[in-house]
Amino acid sequence: NSNSNSNSNSNTASERDAKEQRQKQQSSSEVTANLRTRPAFDCRSKNESDKQPRDNNNDLNKPRILPSRRAKKAAIHKSMAKKATTYEDFRKHGDDANRSDNDDDGENTVETVHSAILSLGRSLQAYYGAYCDDSGNVLNPNRRYNKEKHYAGVLVLDKAEELLSLSAAGKKGTSAEGGATSVLSELLLLPKIMKLNLTIVVVTNYANLSTTRLNNAVAASGSLSTLSSGVHPVTIQFPAYRGNHVLREILSTEENQQLVMGDSLPTSQPTSLLSCSPPASTATTMRPSLKEKLVRSFWNTIIQFASDSTRDVRDFQRIGRALWPKFAAPIGHPSALRSILTEVAQTLGIATLTKRVLQDPKEYATIEEELVRLLGIRFYPQIAALASGDDSLTLLALDENGILDHHYRHNNQAAATITTTEQLPQQPYLRNCLLLAAFVCQHNKADQDRKLFSIHGNGQRSKAKAKNDVYGGNDEDLAFGSTATKSTSSARSLQQVEQLRSLRLRPIPLERVFSIFVTLVRLNPNGGHDDDDYDFDDREGDLEANMDDLGSSRLYRDLSHLMELGYIQQATFNKGSHQILCSLTREEALGIAKCIGIPLERYLI
């Protein structure tokens, strides 16, 4: 019995094992079949997969194509460029979504110049931006030209100094210490930042434009960098016009005549002065020879009075447009021209102005010269009255049509007599202060500035005992222009020092000149004129506030004028430190100081 039971149990176990093995084989075969028929990944929903069954046999037979490395990089850069174009809108919408209803920052947001410069750079990038970098990576897939072609652009900024007063604003109420960069600096740095094949040509009258700082605000000392720190330009210096004849030739060209005089002098074109049948309007229409003589005489008079104040052709054009009607008033009408020619001929002993006289080149040239001389004599007292006293031709008061104000129009009887004595150049008050500051820096030693212009000194006599100067004599007496020394040797030494100073000019830093300039204006707030100041629009009470802005265009324009006149030169042997030389003599400086009411002798050592 026991044997039979054991045999039956073994048979049952073997059958059970065989059955389990068959089930495992069947389940593994079903899993394998499912793996072969199912797709690797299906992002469709269950309903979509039921509606649109896939053809598994075609998917298995289709070869798989992998993208190349270059195609991957192109796709990445394309997506990055797309994100960059929509980043501003995304950030704007995101800020609007995150801003609460009670927040009013959006109302204080000001449209900045920075966004306009950025938009300009992006627009130029499509034309002059780099297509790919050195490694072959695509930087500008939206470029409109082929990568094999290289295009270069040139941007010309005329009167670039006017951009110094513009700055990138932030929000209303933000402090100036943020250091808003100027528009000029952003434009100059645009090709470098955005990698543009763009050349910027800056045309300016400022000799020290590269030394201006990047921001216009009063920022921390660490952010007071200049344009030359970020941009290293190629500077081409065009010197001022030397000699009045050069200005006369430039102003007498046809282009300038059209700009200044227009069609006020119609001329005739006769075939020949010796022709038997000259035009009928020869006596009433101006000949080209007469017009040329009148134009040259007019510019000779203007240049004689205005060349000490400016050497800019545009200033002469403005003055010429204002004064030309006064010069050409006697000959403005054809009938007036004939009558004045007849009067001139009678003064020369010619009874009547006949055709024979008009056809004679010698006699007609004599009449023209006499006419030009009489008009010049009539015009000279008028322009002398405008340029006399404290006025200057460069500061004439004009109306909206560019015509002289009535205050100047009826003020010609003050110059009945013409003085031939040499006068000092009429300069604006602030320009004279800048010139005197350069002279003080050129005349005095740098270590004496603290004593004369410090808060405690203020140009007053010090009660402390003065030490002996290295030049000899009492330091206190020398500081205030006194020549009464205690010994004859000191006076002799002082005279020798003055001779040495007149022979050798020491370079002075431009920063020191600016410092003395501001101090001179603050110590003499009532200088210049008691009535309306012709230099700037504000009154003298606002003078100190105007001088705090050393980056203003007015200061650099005055400095450029002084350089053009030759009173200030740049030290060519030491260009890196921005040093200048002042060639103003002591007599000229004292004369200018007396005119504007500044006690210059108090500040000279």
HELIX and SHEET records of a PDB file:
HELIX    1   1 SER A    2  THR A   37  1                                  36    
HELIX    2   2 LYS A   46  LYS A   51  1                                   6    
HELIX    3   3 ASN A   56  ASN A   61  1                                   6    
HELIX    4   4 ARG A   69  THR A   85  1                                  17    
HELIX    5   5 TYR A   87  ASN A   98  1                                  12    
HELIX    6   6 ASP A  105  ASN A  108  1                                   4    
HELIX    7   7 VAL A  113  TYR A  128  1                                  16    
HELIX    8   8 ALA A  160  SER A  165  5                                   6    
HELIX    9   9 ALA A  176  GLY A  178  5                                   3    
HELIX   10  10 VAL A  183  ILE A  193  1                                  11    
HELIX   11  11 LEU A  209  THR A  211  5                                   3    
HELIX   12  12 SER A  221  SER A  223  5                                   3    
HELIX   13  13 LEU A  227  GLY A  230  1                                   4    
HELIX   14  14 ASN A  244  LEU A  251  1                                   8    
HELIX   15  15 GLU A  254  VAL A  260  1                                   7    
HELIX   16  16 PRO A  288  ALA A  306  1                                  19    
HELIX   17  17 VAL A  313  PHE A  327  1                                  15    
HELIX   18  18 ALA A  329  ILE A  331  5                                   3    
HELIX   19  19 PRO A  334  THR A  347  1                                  14    
HELIX   20  20 LYS A  355  GLN A  359  1                                   5    
HELIX   21  21 PRO A  361  LEU A  386  1                                  26    
HELIX   22  22 LEU A  393  LEU A  395  5                                   3    
HELIX   23  23 HIS A  406  ARG A  409  1                                   4    
HELIX   24  24 GLN A  413  ALA A  415  5                                   3    
HELIX   25  25 TYR A  429  HIS A  443  1                                  15    
HELIX   26  26 ALA A  446  GLN A  448  5                                   3    
HELIX   27  27 ASP A  449  PHE A  453  1                                   5    
HELIX   28  28 ASP A  475  ALA A  479  1                                   5    
HELIX   29  29 THR A  488  LEU A  503  1                                  16    
HELIX   30  30 LEU A  510  LEU A  523  1                                  14    
HELIX   31  31 GLU A  540  ASP A  542  5                                   3    
HELIX   32  32 LEU A  543  MET A  547  1                                   5    
HELIX   33  33 SER A  553  LEU A  565  1                                  13    
HELIX   34  34 THR A  572  ASN A  574  5                                   3    
HELIX   35  35 ARG A  586  ILE A  596  1                                  11    
HELIX   36  36 LEU A  600  TYR A  603  5                                   4    
SHEET    1   A 2 GLY A 153  ASP A 158  0                                        
SHEET    2   A 2 LEU A 198  VAL A 203  1                                        
SHEET    1   B 3 ILE A 508  PRO A 509  0                                        
SHEET    2   B 3 GLN A 579  CYS A 582 -1                                        
SHEET    3   B 3 ILE A 568  GLN A 570 -1                                        
END                                                                             
